[in-house]
């Protein structure tokens, strides 16, 4: 199906473990983004990518790593998960020059115990 | 740096009543402004956007928003709310390069029957 998908939708992991959240879009959008959503903070940008092999930090990048070897995929890795990374993570994509309209995935709810 | 303020964390309205959600932004240049809606357990969906031109913009689901430069505001309105409008609403400003958005903290709308 066309669109933007995230996997897994729910994840429970332990402190110190590495976990990767996957994001896949079928539109060939140039830009992709990772946000985290926390009560009282709205959505905060973690990392974004303007194209394959081009990534940059957002507002809250510490503790996260991203890569983008293919246009359609933008995985987010928590190298050593901490309880403060318990959150809902959203991936989004947008066309280049499309005046910032972003399309969001359904989110991944991550709990770090 | 740009910022978005949504002063109302939670609003309750009766079905059929009118609605206005407030959004104020801080940005030095002409902003690109957005309203997104998030239904429970879902990702964000674009309601409407303002780039330039007519300061009153129409969106999906019967929503509209008015850009007022003098007040740095972009308030969302709907003349008659339906129970299905219960959701969380986010205002966002797009700034400068890289299609990045800065989101407000959101307003949760509850609709009573």
Boltz contact constraints between the chains, C-beta under 6 A:
constraints:
  - contact:
      token1: [A, 31]
      token2: [B, 99]
      max_distance: 6.0
  - contact:
      token1: [A, 42]
      token2: [B, 103]
      max_distance: 6.0
  - contact:
      token1: [A, 42]
      token2: [B, 104]
      max_distance: 6.0
  - contact:
      token1: [A, 42]
      token2: [B, 105]
      max_distance: 6.0
  - contact:
      token1: [A, 42]
      token2: [B, 106]
      max_distance: 6.0
  - contact:
      token1: [A, 43]
      token2: [B, 103]
      max_distance: 6.0
  - contact:
      token1: [A, 90]
      token2: [B, 43]
      max_distance: 6.0
  - contact:
      token1: [A, 94]
      token2: [B, 99]
      max_distance: 6.0
  - contact:
      token1: [A, 99]
      token2: [B, 51]
      max_distance: 6.0
  - contact:
      token1: [A, 100]
      token2: [B, 32]
      max_distance: 6.0
  - contact:
      token1: [A, 100]
      token2: [B, 94]
      max_distance: 6.0
  - contact:
      token1: [A, 100]
      token2: [B, 99]
      max_distance: 6.0
  - contact:
      token1: [A, 101]
      token2: [B, 46]
      max_distance: 6.0
  - contact:
      token1: [A, 104]
      token2: [B, 43]
      max_distance: 6.0
  - contact:
      token1: [A, 104]
      token2: [B, 44]
      max_distance: 6.0
  - contact:
      token1: [A, 105]
      token2: [B, 43]
      max_distance: 6.0
  - contact:
      token1: [A, 106]
      token2: [B, 43]
      max_distance: 6.0
  - contact:
      token1: [A, 107]
      token2: [B, 43]
      max_distance: 6.0
